[in-house]
Amino acid sequence: MKSVCIYAYGGPEVLTYEDAPRPHAGPGEVLIRVHAAAVNPVDWKIREGHLESMLHHALPLILGWDLSGVVDSVGTGTTRLKVGDEVFSRPDISRDGAYADFIVVRESEVALKPRSIDHIHAAALPLAGLTAWQTLFTAAGLSAGQRVLIHAAAGGVGSLAVQLAKWKGATVIGTAAGRNHAFLRELGVDQPIDYETVKFDEVIQPVDVVLDTVGGEVQERSWKVIRPGGILVSIVSPPPAELAKARGVRQAFVFTQPNAGQLAEIAALADGEKLKAIVETILPLSDATRGQELSERGHTRGKIVLRVAPAVPAP
């Protein structure tokens, strides 16, 4: 099979497009023929070695942990999935990923993909969708009538978080460059804020939840806008617990985990037209280097997706 892997940590130049042995499903696993794989910041962070101490990756390593495809074979002990099922997944990030024709994934990390969308758009949902779900609902407990501030609301995680928050019945404030404000309103943002010209902490009323997808100075300024008892949830760096306690608020750090049950709920929302995957750029697998370069620059609206198998129209 064709794959994109790394033999050493470093810049985009360490990505190698090459032939690799086709893997085989073991007990409790499925072999998936990958049709599309999304590019995420975690891909190039792992490529650069930033998560080596946490994940203990052995090299060489195939990158990419956001995929849609078709079950090609199943291992012993599988109970839910069968050959031919169209599926999507955010698999275990400590194992070989989806920048390849085939990937082996634990059945517990796989769900049937949304029927109403193609593989390209389905591949854009698992990692960002689970991140939005686990930050807003699992960590923050967001509920109807609450107010949430979502930073980088036009990005991969932000654009799905906006839609999930509106589905839950929350009021959504979102930061993004001014050129993206019409897009934010289409997604459901009630109050877009242009971070290039406005200081968000000087113009918004207190919120119940802040979703921090940026970190640094943005996270530091976010404490000011959280009402007592509210929460700051970050996917970039752990918010200091002592600061949260001093301000009478809560804090959480989320590193997204595979969850087939939550993926199934995300698929149902997509099929019910409550959740839309936003794909800005589609590239061939052989151009994964370009995909990671674009991801590293930031400012992508929605997701970057690699086409692995030939295009198949959605039903």
C-alpha positions in Angstrom: 0.0 0.0 0.0 1.0 3.7 -0.3 1.6 5.6 2.9 3.1 8.8 4.3 5.3 8.2 7.3 8.3 9.7 9.2 11.6 8.1 10.1 12.8 11.0 12.2 11.3 14.0 13.8 11.5 17.4 12.1 9.9 19.7 9.5 7.7 18.9 6.6 10.7 17.5 4.7 10.8 14.4 6.9 7.4 13.2 5.5 8.0 10.2 3.2 5.5 9.0 0.6 6.3 5.4 -0.1 5.2 1.8 -0.3 4.5 0.0 3.0 3.3 -3.4 4.1 -0.4 -3.8 4.2 -1.5 -4.4 7.9 -3.8 -7.1 9.2 -6.6 -6.8 11.7 -6.0 -8.6 15.0 -8.5 -9.6 17.7 -11.1 -6.9 18.3 -9.8 -4.9 15.3 -10.9 -3.9 11.8 -8.9 -3.2 8.7 -10.2 -0.1 7.0 -9.6 0.9 3.4 -9.1 4.6 3.8 -10.9 6.8 1.4 -10.0 10.2 3.1 -7.9 11.4 5.9 -8.0 14.8 7.5 -5.0 16.9 8.4 -4.9 18.2 12.0 -2.4 20.2 14.1 -1.7 17.1 16.1 -0.2 15.5 13.0 2.6 18.1 12.6 3.1 18.4 16.4 3.8 14.7 16.5 6.0 15.0 13.4 8.0 17.7 15.1 8.4 15.5 18.2 6.5 17.7 20.6 4.4 14.8 21.9 7.1 12.1 22.0 7.4 12.0 25.8 3.6 11.6 26.2 2.9 9.1 23.4 6.2 7.2 23.2 6.0 6.7 19.5 8.3 4.2 17.8 9.6 5.3 14.4 8.9 4.9 11.6 5.4 6.1 12.1 2.5 6.6 9.7 0.7 9.9 10.5 -2.9 11.0 10.4 -5.7 10.1 12.9 -8.9 11.4 11.3 -10.4 9.1 8.6 -13.4 7.8 6.7 -13.4 4.6 4.7 -14.8 1.1 4.2 -14.2 -2.0 6.4 -12.0 -4.4 4.4 -11.7 -7.2 6.9 -12.4 -7.9 10.6 -10.5 -9.7 13.3 -11.8 -12.3 15.7 -14.0 -11.0 18.4 -15.5 -8.1 16.5 -19.3 -7.7 17.1 -20.6 -4.5 15.5 -18.9 -4.0 12.2 -18.8 -6.1 9.0 -16.9 -6.1 5.7 -18.3 -3.4 3.4 -19.5 -1.0 6.2 -18.7 2.6 5.6 -17.1 4.0 8.7 -15.3 6.9 10.2 -12.9 7.1 13.2 -10.5 9.1 15.3 -8.2 6.1 16.2 -5.7 5.6 18.9 -3.1 8.3 18.3 -0.2 6.2 19.7 -0.5 3.7 16.7 0.0 4.1 13.0 -2.4 6.5 11.4 -4.5 7.0 8.3 -2.1 8.7 5.8 -2.2 5.3 4.0 -4.4 3.1 1.8 -5.2 0.9 4.9 -5.3 1.3 8.6 -6.0 -1.1 11.5 -8.3 0.3 14.1 -9.9 -1.1 17.3 -13.6 -1.7 16.7 -14.3 0.3 19.8 -12.9 3.4 18.1 -15.0 3.1 14.9 -18.6 4.2 14.1 -20.7 4.0 10.9 -20.1 7.2 9.0 -22.9 9.7 8.2 -24.9 8.3 5.3 -25.7 11.7 3.8 -22.2 12.9 3.2 -19.2 11.7 1.2 -15.9 10.3 2.7 -14.1 13.6 2.2 -16.5 15.4 4.5 -16.9 12.5 6.9 -13.2 12.4 7.4 -13.4 16.1 8.6 -15.7 15.2 11.5 -14.1 12.7 13.9 -11.2 14.4 15.6 -12.6 18.0 15.6 -16.1 16.7 16.3 -15.0 14.6 19.3 -12.9 17.5 20.5 -15.8 19.9 20.4 -18.1 17.3 22.1 -15.7 16.4 24.9 -14.8 20.0 25.7 -18.3 21.5 25.5 -20.4 18.6 26.9 -18.1 16.2 28.8 -15.8 18.8 30.4 -17.9 22.0 30.6 -21.4 20.5 30.8 -22.8 23.1 28.5 -26.6 23.4 28.6 -29.4 25.3 27.0 -29.5 29.0 27.9 -25.8 29.3 28.8 -23.3 31.6 27.1 -20.1 30.2 25.5 -17.1 32.0 24.0 -15.4 30.0 21.3 -11.9 31.1 20.2 -10.9 30.6 16.5 -14.6 29.8 15.7 -14.0 29.5 12.0 -11.4 26.7 12.4 -11.7 23.0 12.3 -12.7 22.5 16.0 -14.3 26.0 16.3 -16.7 25.6 13.4 -18.1 22.3 14.8 -18.1 23.6 18.4 -20.3 26.5 17.2 -22.8 24.2 15.6 -22.9 21.8 18.6 -23.3 24.7 21.0 -26.2 26.1 19.0 -27.8 22.6 18.8 -27.6 22.5 22.6 -29.4 25.8 22.8 -26.5 28.1 24.0 -25.7 31.6 23.0 -22.5 31.6 21.1 -19.8 34.3 20.9 -17.0 33.5 18.4 -13.6 35.1 17.6 -12.3 35.2 14.1 -10.9 37.5 11.5 -13.4 40.0 10.1 -13.4 38.3 6.7 -14.9 35.2 8.4 -17.8 36.9 10.2 -20.5 36.2 7.5 -19.4 32.6 7.7 -19.7 32.6 11.5 -23.2 33.9 11.3 -24.1 31.2 8.8 -22.9 28.6 11.4 -25.0 30.2 14.1 -22.6 32.6 16.0 -24.7 35.2 17.8 -21.8 37.7 18.3 -18.8 37.5 16.0 -15.7 39.3 17.3 -12.8 40.4 15.1 -9.7 39.5 17.1 -7.6 41.6 14.7 -9.3 44.9 15.7 -11.2 44.3 19.0 -10.1 43.0 22.4 -12.7 40.4 23.2 -12.3 40.8 26.9 -13.3 44.4 26.7 -16.5 44.0 24.7 -18.4 40.9 25.8 -20.6 40.2 28.8 -19.6 37.4 31.2 -19.9 33.8 29.8 -20.4 30.4 31.4 -17.9 28.6 29.2 -14.8 29.6 27.3 -13.4 27.1 24.7 -9.7 28.0 24.3 -8.2 26.7 21.0 -5.4 29.2 20.9 -3.6 29.3 24.2 -1.0 31.9 25.4 -2.2 35.5 25.8 -5.7 34.6 24.6 -6.1 32.0 27.4 -4.7 34.5 29.9 -7.2 37.2 28.9 -10.1 34.7 28.9 -10.2 34.5 32.7 -11.7 38.0 32.8 -14.9 37.1 30.9 -15.9 34.0 32.9 -18.7 34.4 35.4 -18.4 32.9 38.9 -18.8 29.1 38.7 -18.0 29.1 35.0 -15.3 27.1 33.3 -12.3 27.6 30.9 -11.6 24.6 28.8 -8.4 24.4 26.7 -7.2 22.0 24.0 -3.8 23.8 23.8 -2.4 24.0 27.3 -3.7 23.2 30.8 -5.2 26.4 32.4 -3.5 26.9 35.8 -5.7 25.5 38.6 -4.6 28.2 41.1 -5.8 31.0 38.8 -9.2 29.3 38.4 -9.6 28.8 42.1 -8.6 32.5 42.8 -11.3 33.6 40.4 -14.0 31.3 41.6 -14.2 29.4 38.3 -13.2 26.0 37.0 -10.7 24.8 34.5 -10.1 21.8 32.3 -7.7 20.5 29.7 -8.9 18.1 27.1 -6.8 15.8 24.9 -9.4 14.2 22.7 -10.0 10.5 23.2 -11.5 7.9 20.7 -15.2 7.3 21.4 -17.4 5.3 19.0 -20.6 6.2 20.9 -20.0 9.9 20.6 -19.1 9.5 16.9 -22.4 7.8 16.4 -24.2 10.8 17.9 -22.1 13.1 15.7 -23.1 11.0 12.6 -26.8 11.3 13.5 -26.5 15.1 13.8 -24.8 15.3 10.4 -27.5 13.1 8.8 -30.2 15.3 10.6 -28.6 18.4 9.1 -27.7 19.8 12.5 -23.9 19.5 11.9 -22.0 20.3 8.8 -18.4 19.5 8.0 -16.5 22.4 6.6 -13.7 21.4 4.1 -11.6 24.2 2.7 -8.8 22.2 0.9 -8.7 18.8 -0.7 -5.3 17.3 -1.6 -4.1 13.9 -2.8 -2.4 11.7 -0.3 0.9 12.2 -2.1 0.6 15.9 -1.2 0.4 15.4 2.5 3.5 17.7 3.0 1.5 20.6 1.5 -1.4 19.8 3.8 0.7 20.0 6.9 2.3 23.2 5.7 -1.1 24.8 5.3 -2.2 23.5 8.7 0.9 24.9 10.4 0.2 28.3 9.0 -3.2 28.4 10.7 -6.1 30.5 9.5 -7.8 27.6 7.7 -11.5 27.8 7.5 -12.7 24.3 8.5 -10.5 21.4 7.6 -7.8 20.2 5.2 -8.5 16.7 3.8 -6.4 14.2 1.9 -8.1 12.1 -0.7 -6.8 8.6 -0.5 -9.2 6.4 -2.6 -10.9 7.5 -5.8 -13.9 9.8 -5.3 -17.2 8.0 -4.6 -20.4 10.2 -4.8 -22.5 10.5 -1.7 -25.9 8.6 -1.9 
